[in-house]
């Protein structure tokens, strides 16, 4: 199963100013189009409660799964979403046995944020691809893509610069190999 992270980040590496800041106000139209296309193709989106609450409502034409310890699934603001507390491995295992809306096995899952959810799935070694859009904007401070120390190698699969200066990147995630970049400091 393809499990991918899709995120927009500022040129200084932040996904938002804080946990109430929606990415939909500052990202490019190309990033928004990429997000819609890829998440609809996946059919399943996973996000944390804070990220979900930045949306006006659940994402249409996608199965919305929201991580939360506090959310009441009967609360109207969670209409159209499934609330879970499952460990990432357990959730992916369950979804791998389920069917999509067309009755076919689920083939792809989009991890849509925020920082804690990106970190949990990456640290669990469940992410196959990383789709980043680097936007030409600086926040100076904010929420990073990941919140814990890790060293995971990436292989660039594709890169596209947009007319407005955004850079859309696609990486293959390699948990056990190398990217060809040495992380050791060598003395001369």
FENTA-V176241 format. One line per field, one symbol per residue. phi: phi as a letter, one per 40 degrees, with the letter a starting at -180 (. if undefined). psi: psi as a letter, one per 40 degrees, with the letter a starting at -180 (. if undefined). burial: + if it has 9 or more other C-alpha atoms within 8 Angstrom, else -. A space follows every 50 residues. Layout:
# FENTA-V176241
phi=???
psi=???
burial=???
This chain:
# FENTA-V176241
phi=.cbbcbabbccbgbcacacbcccccbccccccccdcdcccccgbbbacdc cdccccadccgaccbbcacbccdccdcbdgbbcbbccdccccccccbbbc ccgcccbabbcbhcdccdcdccccfbccbbbbbcccabbgaicccbbbca bbcbbcbaaaccccgcbbbbbccbcbbbcgbcbccbcb
psi=hhhihhihiidefieidaeehheeeeiidddddddddddddddhhhiidd ddeeidiihifihhhhhiedihdehdeeheihhieiiddddddddeeiia deeiihdihhheiadddddddddefehdihhhhhigihddiahidieihi hhiihhdihhhideeihhihihhgdeaieehheihhi.
burial=-+++++++++++-++++-+--++---++--++--+--+++-+++++++++ ++++--++---+++++++--+-+----++-++++---+--+---++--++ ----++-+++++++++++++++---++++++++++---+--++++----- --++++--+--+---+++++++++--------------
